[in-house]
Amino acid sequence: MDAWNKTAQDFYDSWAPRKKDSAVFVQAYGKLLHRFPSTFHLLPSTLRILDLGCGTGELARALAGQGFQVTGIDISEASLAVAREQNPGVSFQNADMTALPFPNSHFDAVIAMTSLEFCRDKITALREIKRVLKPGGYLYAEVRNGSFILNRMPPAFTALLTRIKLLQPYPAENFRDLSHAEWQALLREAGFTLECEFPSLRPWAYGGFLTRLKNLLIETVKQFLPPRSHYMMAFLCRR
């Protein structure tokens, strides 16, 4: 197994059993389809959506609750066990996003909610997404952003935030977050047309004191700066 995949598997296996305020996430993700053209969701029961890196299934629950045909994949079996328990009507599979087990032109949309950044070979993953999308289909991706304002602070300040655990580096070897411009270039290289950019839908009103303090900082930045400076940003792309 690829070393980054093993890191992701171990990382999310350890998180899956922890208590999570799922309702907050389901409510936030329920607004996602408002970011798509209105013609996309006129007949939801006829549309197939792939939840790429589905985790414990909050996004899948929000979409299935609106009538869409949802398939979720993840590399963490512990996360998938929770997702299956909480979403009995949704199909979940253990799979690598660089080798999707689906035929060409199978999905109307692929949604990657903070998952693409944890894949080492991002261009292969994006080309796989394009392959399984129908012509004219949509990719919606929310990703961590190397252009986040705190990432541009002096190293000593970043080190301080890391020591007090307001920043927690992802443990994969040689991992770094791509910048806003790098994500744009990568999506175009994979053959996607960028339609819109948005702030992340991920909710931040959860967790313990330090988590909420960090999330307050993230939310404050969102109020005053454009998405390219946020901790996370979202791209809506078309095949």
Stockholm file with secondary structure:
# STOCKHOLM 1.0

chainA/1-239         MDAWNKTAQDFYDSWAPRKKDSAVFVQAYGKLLHRFPSTFHLLPSTLRILDLGCGTGELARALAGQGFQVTGIDISEASLAVAREQNPGVSFQNADMTALPFPNSHFDAVIAMTSLEFCRDKITALREIKRVLKPGGYLYAEVRNGSFILNRMPPAFTALLTRIKLLQPYPAENFRDLSHAEWQALLREAGFTLECEFPSLRPWAYGGFLTRLKNLLIETVKQFLPPRSHYMMAFLCRR
#=GR chainA/1-239 SS CCHHHHHHHHHHHHHTTSCCCHHHHHHHHTTGGGGSCGGGGSSGGGCEEEEETCTTSHHHHHHHTTTCEEEEEESCHHHHHHHHHHCTTSEEEECCTTSCSSCTTCEEEEEEESCGGGCSCHHHHHHHHHHHEEEEEEEEEEEECTTCGGGGSCHHHHHHHHHTTSSCCCCSTTCCCCCHHHHHHHHHHTTCEEEEEEECCCCCSCSSHHHHHHHHHHHHHHHHSCGGGSSEEEEEEEC
#=GC SS_cons         CCHHHHHHHHHHHHHTTSCCCHHHHHHHHTTGGGGSCGGGGSSGGGCEEEEETCTTSHHHHHHHTTTCEEEEEESCHHHHHHHHHHCTTSEEEECCTTSCSSCTTCEEEEEEESCGGGCSCHHHHHHHHHHHEEEEEEEEEEEECTTCGGGGSCHHHHHHHHHTTSSCCCCSTTCCCCCHHHHHHHHHHTTCEEEEEEECCCCCSCSSHHHHHHHHHHHHHHHHSCGGGSSEEEEEEEC
//
